[in-house]
Amino acid sequence: MSQRIAYGMDEAAETAGIGLTKLREEIAGKRLRARKLGSRTIITREDLVAWAARLPDIHDVPSNTVADHVARAREVTD
């Protein structure tokens, strides 16, 4: 069985494990390349893989979770 080389928007979002809104944001921000085929927006497997490879490592991104904010607030009050 051959592997798909391109996805529609819904399929690309599902394949990437993100929502359609986030996928559109990534395209609008020019972080994810999309192509047009008539009225359809197509994302190639290669572009999806390249986008995922460019995502920052979790250790390189500042944490902004609620638990971190609570922990910092406790440090200040202790």
Residue pairs with C-beta under 8 A, 6 or more apart in sequence:
3 45
4 45
5 44
5 45
5 46
6 35
6 42
6 43
6 44
6 45
7 15
7 42
7 43
7 44
7 45
7 48
8 40
8 41
8 42
8 43
9 20
9 23
9 24
9 41
9 43
10 20
12 23
12 43
12 48
13 19
13 20
13 22
13 23
15 48
16 23
16 48
16 51
16 52
18 26
23 32
26 32
26 51
27 33
27 34
27 41
31 51
31 54
32 43
32 47
32 48
32 51
33 43
33 44
33 47
33 50
33 51
34 41
34 42
34 43
34 47
35 41
35 42
35 43
35 44
35 47
36 42
